[in-house]
Amino acid sequence: MYMPNTRCGVNKTEALWRTRIPAAALGLFLAHFAVSLPAAAAGSAVDSLPEADRQCLGCHATEGMKKDLQDGGTLSLHVSGDAYAKSVHKANGCGSCHSEVDIKSHPPSQRDIKGLREYSIERAQACGQCHEDAFKQHAGSVHAMRLSQGNPLAPVCTGCHGSHSVTPRTAYETCVTCHSAALVAHEKWLPNAKSHHEVVSCAACHAPAALRMIDLRLYDTGTRTWVSEQEGAARFEKLARSIDADGNGLDAAELRKLLGEFNQDEAAPRKSLRGRVELRTGAEAHRLAEKSKAVKTCDSCHRAGAEPFRNVTVSITGPYGRPVRYRAQETVLGGPLAMAALPEFYAIGGTRSQLLDILFVLALLGGAAVPIGHLMVRLIARRRLKKGAGGNSPGKTGDHGK
């Protein structure tokens, strides 16, 4: 689950640059750097960036660019052009985060920075300009508490999300960067810990006050990657809306039809759906509590009518890595489609499939029929043997001696 950009955009970025860069100064700036863009920043990904951003990369894409800090450390000023061009912040532009930069006096001749930690905490405040909700959620988290206590290991925004190469990742991919021993620790008490980490977002348990849901993401079984939409070729949401004609969310038949649309090419690897327990909003993933308050009761998910299973979405990975979601009816988790399209997502007690229940009962009856049938055959055979033995024995008044 990831933080939505609700206020920043290309228009805001352009406005920032327009207010800070006079036309004449901008012309001189672009003319000076038009021929200085390093080869490392060249390429199709960087070419798609706004011109002003490409000029920033004219310097900052230089390998090894850095600044010495007061405490003896160094601050890297290098920005990978390709990584930035593929980040979720690509549409925002450099100016949306670095609005304090005045190009007429940049780079400043002197700017003293005490240390890397202090600078990271200072720069994290820029994130709050767009991600206000996430900031509010984070303020009451265990991470914020550790940060206020001066813990040097407490993460700031860039510690979890990166800086210029921000791309959505699963919570597990993010959390294990610091909590590498989490899987081993969970194996001591959590059954099938590995499976739980694959299909349950860390925040789904470690943000106990947040609301949860089931997200069914399109998955390419051939490449073993999430199915992604390309920039300028959005298809998923439009297709889902056309299939969901009544607008009440995809039912089992409509979900099957949607999946069929992505599997029309029989020569291509099959697309399936993989389910995960996620939080309903990305901002709530920042409401991380102390581990003693984490959800540890099995029936939070493994019971009929459990809260996560009452809200279901179907999604695809968008052009910049963010999930694009469409609402589905909760009944899709218990239908026959769940067996065919969701073979790796079946929560005992949580996703009740009538077909699976019937098959279970039949298997139970079939299993019981074997020993019962065997016992009946033995009883019948024993009676027949006894009856046959009684009919063949010599009579008491027989005339055999004559």
C-alpha positions in Angstrom: 0.0 0.0 0.0 1.4 3.3 -1.0 1.0 7.0 -0.3 -1.1 8.8 -2.9 0.0 12.1 -4.3 -3.1 14.1 -3.7 -1.8 17.6 -4.2 1.4 17.6 -6.2 1.5 17.3 -10.0 3.1 18.6 -13.1 1.1 21.9 -13.0 2.3 22.6 -9.5 5.9 21.9 -10.5 5.7 24.1 -13.5 4.2 26.9 -11.4 7.1 26.6 -8.9 9.6 26.9 -11.6 7.8 29.8 -13.3 7.7 31.8 -10.0 11.4 31.2 -9.2 13.0 31.4 -12.6 12.7 34.5 -14.8 12.4 33.8 -18.4 15.8 35.3 -19.3 17.6 33.5 -16.5 16.0 30.2 -17.6 17.0 30.7 -21.2 20.7 31.2 -20.2 20.5 28.3 -17.8 19.1 25.9 -20.5 21.6 27.1 -23.0 24.5 26.6 -20.7 23.5 23.0 -19.8 22.0 21.9 -23.1 25.3 20.4 -24.1 26.4 19.2 -20.6 23.9 16.4 -19.9 26.1 13.4 -19.0 25.8 10.2 -20.9 24.6 8.5 -17.7 21.5 10.7 -17.8 20.7 10.2 -21.5 18.3 7.7 -22.8 14.6 7.2 -23.5 13.5 7.2 -19.8 15.3 10.6 -19.1 14.1 12.0 -22.5 10.5 11.8 -21.2 11.3 14.2 -18.3 10.4 17.9 -18.5 13.2 20.0 -19.8 13.7 21.8 -16.5 14.3 18.4 -14.8 16.7 17.3 -17.4 18.8 20.4 -16.8 19.0 19.6 -13.1 20.4 16.2 -14.1 22.9 18.0 -16.3 24.9 18.3 -13.0 23.3 15.9 -10.6 23.6 12.8 -12.9 27.4 13.1 -12.6 28.8 10.1 -10.8 30.5 10.8 -7.6 29.0 14.2 -7.1 29.0 14.9 -3.3 29.2 17.5 -0.5 31.4 17.4 2.6 29.6 17.8 5.9 30.6 19.4 9.1 30.8 16.1 11.0 33.3 14.7 8.5 30.7 12.7 6.5 29.6 13.3 2.9 26.3 13.8 1.3 25.8 12.3 -2.2 24.4 14.7 -4.7 24.3 12.2 -7.5 20.8 11.4 -8.9 20.4 8.5 -11.3 18.4 9.9 -14.3 17.0 6.5 -15.3 15.9 5.7 -11.7 14.3 9.1 -11.2 12.5 8.9 -14.6 10.9 5.6 -13.5 9.9 6.8 -10.0 6.4 7.8 -8.8 7.7 11.3 -8.4 8.5 11.7 -12.1 5.3 13.7 -12.8 6.0 16.1 -9.9 9.4 17.4 -11.1 12.4 18.5 -9.1 10.9 21.8 -8.0 8.0 20.2 -6.1 10.4 18.8 -3.4 13.2 21.4 -3.8 11.1 24.5 -3.9 13.7 26.3 -1.8 16.2 26.2 -4.7 16.6 29.5 -6.5 18.2 28.8 -9.8 19.8 32.3 -9.9 21.9 31.5 -6.9 22.2 27.7 -7.3 24.4 26.1 -6.3 24.9 28.2 -3.2 28.5 29.1 -2.5 28.2 28.1 1.1 25.6 25.9 2.9 26.7 24.3 6.1 25.1 20.9 6.8 26.0 19.4 10.2 25.5 15.8 9.3 23.6 13.3 7.1 21.1 12.4 9.8 20.1 15.9 10.5 19.8 16.6 6.8 17.6 13.6 6.3 15.2 14.6 9.0 15.1 18.2 7.6 14.4 17.0 4.0 11.6 14.6 5.2 9.5 17.7 6.0 9.1 18.3 2.3 7.2 15.0 2.0 4.4 16.5 4.1 3.6 19.1 1.5 1.8 16.3 -0.5 1.4 13.4 1.9 -0.4 15.2 4.7 -2.5 12.2 5.7 0.5 9.9 5.8 2.3 12.5 8.0 -0.6 12.6 10.5 -0.7 8.8 10.6 3.1 8.6 11.1 3.0 11.1 13.9 1.4 8.5 16.2 3.5 5.6 15.1 6.3 3.7 16.9 8.7 5.1 14.3 7.8 8.7 15.1 8.1 7.9 18.9 11.6 6.4 18.4 12.6 9.4 16.2 11.5 11.9 18.9 13.5 10.0 21.4 16.6 10.6 19.3 17.0 6.9 18.2 19.5 7.0 15.3 18.0 3.9 13.8 14.4 5.4 13.6 13.6 5.7 9.9 12.5 8.9 8.3 10.5 9.0 5.0 13.5 8.4 2.7 14.7 5.6 5.0 11.7 3.4 3.9 10.8 5.0 0.5 14.1 6.2 -0.9 14.6 9.7 -2.3 14.9 10.2 -6.0 14.0 6.6 -7.0 10.7 6.2 -5.1 8.9 3.2 -6.5 6.1 1.3 -4.7 7.1 -1.9 -3.1 5.3 -4.4 -0.9 5.4 -3.7 2.8 7.4 -6.8 3.3 10.1 -5.7 0.8 10.3 -2.4 2.6 10.2 -3.6 6.2 12.8 -6.3 5.9 15.3 -3.7 5.0 15.6 -3.1 8.7 13.7 -6.0 10.2 15.6 -8.8 8.5 15.1 -11.2 11.4 11.3 -10.8 11.2 10.6 -14.1 9.3 12.7 -16.1 11.8 11.0 -14.5 14.7 7.5 -15.1 13.3 8.3 -18.8 12.6 8.6 -19.4 16.4 4.9 -18.8 16.9 3.1 -18.3 13.6 2.1 -21.4 11.5 3.1 -21.2 7.9 5.0 -17.9 8.6 6.5 -17.8 5.1 3.1 -18.0 3.4 1.7 -15.3 5.8 4.5 -12.9 4.8 3.8 -13.5 1.2 0.1 -12.8 1.3 -0.3 -10.5 4.3 1.0 -6.9 4.4 3.1 -6.3 7.5 1.0 -3.2 8.3 -2.2 -5.4 8.2 -1.1 -6.8 11.6 1.3 -4.1 12.9 -1.2 -1.2 12.3 -4.0 -2.8 14.4 -6.3 0.3 14.3 -6.3 0.4 10.5 -9.0 -1.0 8.2 -8.0 -4.0 6.1 -9.1 -5.4 2.7 -8.4 -8.2 0.2 -6.6 -7.0 -2.9 -6.6 -9.4 -5.9 -3.7 -8.4 -8.1 -3.2 -9.5 -11.7 -0.1 -11.8 -11.9 1.8 -13.2 -14.9 2.5 -16.9 -14.2 5.1 -17.1 -16.9 7.4 -14.2 -15.9 6.3 -14.5 -12.2 5.8 -10.8 -12.0 2.8 -8.5 -11.5 1.0 -7.5 -14.6 1.7 -3.8 -15.4 0.1 -1.2 -17.5 2.3 1.0 -19.7 2.2 4.8 -19.5 -0.4 6.2 -21.9 -2.0 2.7 -22.5 -4.3 2.4 -19.4 -6.8 -0.4 -20.1 -7.7 -2.1 -16.8 -10.0 0.4 -15.2 -11.9 1.2 -18.4 -12.3 -2.5 -19.1 -13.5 -3.2 -15.5 -16.1 -0.4 -15.7 -17.5 -1.7 -19.0 -17.8 -5.2 -17.6 -19.4 -4.0 -14.4 -22.4 -2.6 -16.2 -24.5 -2.1 -13.0 -21.7 -0.4 -11.2 -22.1 -2.4 -8.0 -18.6 -4.1 -8.1 -17.4 -7.1 -10.0 -19.3 -10.3 -9.2 -17.8 -13.8 -9.8 -19.0 -14.0 -13.5 -17.8 -10.5 -14.2 -14.4 -11.1 -12.6 -14.1 -14.3 -14.7 -14.8 -12.2 -17.8 -12.2 -9.6 -16.8 -9.6 -12.3 -16.3 -10.5 -13.8 -19.7 -9.9 -10.5 -21.4 -6.3 -10.6 -20.2 -5.9 -14.2 -21.3 -7.1 -13.8 -24.9 -3.6 -14.5 -26.3 -3.3 -18.2 -25.8 0.4 -18.1 -26.8 1.2 -15.7 -23.9 1.8 -16.8 -20.3 -1.5 -17.1 -18.4 -2.6 -14.2 -16.1 -4.0 -15.1 -12.8 -5.1 -13.3 -9.6 -3.1 -13.3 -6.4 -4.7 -12.2 -3.2 -3.1 -10.2 -0.4 -4.4 -8.8 2.9 -3.7 -5.1 2.6 -4.8 -1.8 4.3 -7.6 0.1 2.6 -5.5 3.3 2.3 -1.8 3.6 1.9 -1.6 6.4 4.5 -2.7 4.0 7.2 0.3 1.8 6.6 2.2 4.5 8.6 0.1 3.9 11.8 2.6 1.3 13.0 2.3 0.3 16.6 4.7 -1.4 19.0 5.0 -5.1 18.3 3.3 -5.9 21.6 0.1 -4.4 20.2 0.2 -6.2 16.8 -2.7 -8.4 15.8 -1.9 -12.0 16.8 -5.3 -13.6 17.1 -6.0 -16.1 14.3 -9.7 -15.4 14.1 -9.0 -11.8 13.0 -8.9 -13.4 9.5 -9.7 -17.1 9.9 -13.5 -16.9 10.6 -16.6 -16.3 8.6 -17.3 -12.6 8.1 -13.9 -11.4 9.2 -13.3 -7.7 8.6 -10.7 -7.9 5.8 -12.9 -10.1 3.6 -15.8 -7.7 3.6 -13.9 -5.3 1.3 -12.4 -6.7 -1.9 -10.6 -5.0 -4.8 -9.1 -6.2 -8.0 -6.0 -4.4 -9.2 -3.2 -4.1 -11.7 0.2 -2.4 -11.3 0.0 1.1 -12.8 2.6 2.8 -15.0 4.6 4.2 -12.1 4.2 1.1 -9.9 1.1 2.3 -8.0 -1.8 -0.2 -7.9 -4.9 0.7 -9.9 -7.8 -0.8 -8.1 -11.5 -1.6 -8.9 -14.1 -2.8 -6.4 -15.3 -6.4 -6.4 -18.1 -8.1 -4.4 -16.9 -10.1 -1.4 -18.7 -13.2 -2.8 -16.0 -13.6 -5.4 -13.7 -15.1 -2.8 -16.0 -18.0 -2.2 -17.1 -18.9 -5.7 -15.7 -21.5 -8.1 -13.4 -18.8 -9.5 -11.5 -18.8 -6.3 -10.3 -22.4 -7.0 -9.2 -21.7 -10.6 -7.9 -18.1 -10.3 -6.9 -17.9 -6.6 -5.2 -21.3 -5.9 -2.7 -19.6 -3.5 -5.2 -17.5 -1.6 -7.5 -19.5 0.5 -7.9 -18.5 4.2 -9.3 -21.3 6.2 -12.5 -20.0 7.8 -12.2 -16.6 6.1 -12.9 -17.5 2.5 -15.8 -20.0 2.6 -16.2 -21.7 -0.8 -19.5 -23.7 -1.1 -17.9 -25.9 -3.8 -15.0 -26.7 -1.6 -17.3 -27.4 1.3 -19.3 -29.9 -0.9 -16.1 -31.5 -2.1 -14.9 -31.8 1.5 -18.1 -33.5 2.6 -17.9 -35.8 -0.4 -14.3 -36.6 0.3 -15.2 -37.2 4.0 -18.1 -39.5 3.1 -16.0 -41.3 0.4 -13.2 -41.8 2.9 -15.6 -43.2 5.5 -17.3 -45.4 3.0 -14.2 -47.5 2.3 -13.7 -48.9 5.9 -17.5 -49.2 6.4 -17.9 -51.0 3.1 -15.0 -53.3 3.9 -16.5 -54.1 7.3 -19.9 -54.9 5.7 -18.4 -57.2 3.1 -16.5 -59.1 5.9 -19.7 -59.5 8.0 -21.7 -60.7 5.0 -19.0 -63.1 4.0 -18.7 -64.5 7.5 -22.5 -65.1 7.8 -22.5 -67.0 4.5 -19.5 -69.1 5.6 -21.3 -70.0 8.8 -24.5 -70.9 7.0 -22.7 -73.0 4.5 -20.8 -74.9 7.2 -24.0 -75.7 9.1 -25.8 -77.1 6.0 -22.9 -79.5 5.2 -22.5 -81.2 8.7 -23.7 -84.9 9.2 -27.2 -85.3 10.7 -27.8 -87.0 14.1 -30.3 -89.5 12.7 -28.7 -90.3 9.4 -29.0 -93.8 7.8 -25.5 -94.0 6.5 -24.6 -97.3 8.0 -27.1 -99.3 6.1 
